[in-house]
Amino acid sequence: MRVKITLVCSECKQRNYDTVKNKKNDPDRLEMKKYCRFCRKHTVHKESK
């Protein structure tokens, strides 16, 4: 049930993080606040396709 996903910065649109999630527990798209090295600050990162 675990699938690999990519997290994208909501400000600069860079693909910064790869992670895994359980589709059964999290059917919606993930949204986390993480550090973006391109923006040099903490921003909201969303799950991409």
Backbone hydrogen bonds in HBPLUS format (Angstrom, degrees):
<---DONOR---> <-ACCEPTOR-->    atom                        ^
c    i                          cat <-CA-CA->   ^        H-A-AA   ^      H-
h    n   atom  resd res      DA  || num        DHA   H-A  angle D-A-AA Bond
n    s   type  num  typ     dist DA aas  dist angle  dist       angle   num
A0023-LYS N   A0001-MET O   3.36 MM  22  5.94 174.9  2.37 139.3 138.1     1
A0003-VAL N   A0021-LYS O   2.90 MM  18  5.62 154.7  1.96 159.3 163.0     2
A0021-LYS N   A0003-VAL O   2.99 MM  18  5.62 151.4  2.07 149.7 157.9     3
A0005-ILE N   A0019-THR O   2.72 MM  14  5.46 169.8  1.73 158.5 160.3     4
A0019-THR N   A0005-ILE O   2.97 MM  14  5.46 163.6  1.99 151.8 155.9     5
A0048-SER N   A0006-THR O   2.91 MM  42  5.72 162.2  1.94 168.5 169.9     6
A0007-LEU N   A0017-TYR O   2.74 MM  10  5.08 167.5  1.76 150.6 154.1     7
A0016-ASN N   A0007-LEU O   3.14 MM   9  6.17 136.6  2.34 156.3 168.8     8
A0008-VAL N   A0046-LYS O   2.74 MM  38  5.30 163.6  1.77 151.8 155.3     9
A0046-LYS N   A0008-VAL O   2.88 MM  38  5.30 154.4  1.95 150.8 148.3    10
A0009-CYS N   A0014-GLN O   2.98 MM   5  5.47 165.2  2.00 154.3 156.0    11
A0013-LYS N   A0009-CYS O   3.08 MM   4  4.84 133.4  2.30 120.2 129.7    12
A0010-SER N   A0044-VAL O   2.98 MM  34  5.80 152.1  2.06 170.3 169.9    13
A0026-ASP N   A0022-ASN O   2.93 MM   4  6.00 158.2  1.97 156.9 164.1    14
A0047-GLU N   A0030-LEU O   3.06 MM  17  5.31 144.0  2.20 156.8 150.8    15
A0032-MET N   A0045-HIS O   2.86 MM  13  5.23 160.1  1.90 155.3 158.9    16
A0045-HIS N   A0032-MET O   2.57 MM  13  5.23 172.6  1.57 170.1 172.8    17
A0034-LYS N   A0043-THR O   2.92 MM   9  5.72 147.4  2.02 175.9 165.9    18
A0043-THR N   A0034-LYS O   2.87 MM   9  5.72 159.2  1.91 164.9 157.8    19
A0036-CYS N   A0041-LYS O   2.95 MM   5  5.71 171.1  1.96 147.0 149.3    20
A0040-ARG N   A0036-CYS O   2.80 MM   4  5.60 132.6  2.02 137.8 152.3    21
